[in-house]
């Protein structure tokens, strides 16, 4: 299962800047309490472009 998270009223969806906003910082610190984990942290992302 995957999901995208955005703050209410956010107009720049799927932007990396969400991680640095208060809501993104809260999600990173608390999501595990609700059963969600970040599978691919920023420094561990897979590079699919190399496979094309």
N, C-alpha and C positions, 0 to 999 in steps of 0.2 A: 504494500500500500504506500502511496506517496501523496503528498499534499503540498500546496503552495500556501504561504501565509502572507498576509498583508494587513497593515493597520487600517482602521476605519478611515475613510476619506482619502486613502492613498491613491494617487493617480499614476505614479511611476511603478507599475506592477512588475515583478520579477527583476528588480534592480538589485545589484549587490549592495547598494547603499543602505538597504533595510537592516543589514547586520550591525550597522553603526548607530542606528536610531534607537531611542529608548525602548520601543516595542520589540525591536529585534534583539536587543541585549537581554530583555526579560525572557523572550522565547528561548534564547540560547541557554540561559541559566536555569529555566524551569520546565522545559518541555519533557525532560525525562520523568518528571513527577506524574505526567499524564500518559506515559507509555510511548512517547515518541523519542526517537534518537536521530541524530544527524549522521547519516550513513557515510557521506563523503564530505568531510570537513574541507575547507578551502585549500589547505595544503596537501590534501590527499585525493583530489579529484582525478578521475580517469580522463585521459586525453583521447577522446574518440576520433578527433580529426586526424590522428596519425594512422588510423585504420582505414581511412577512405582511399 
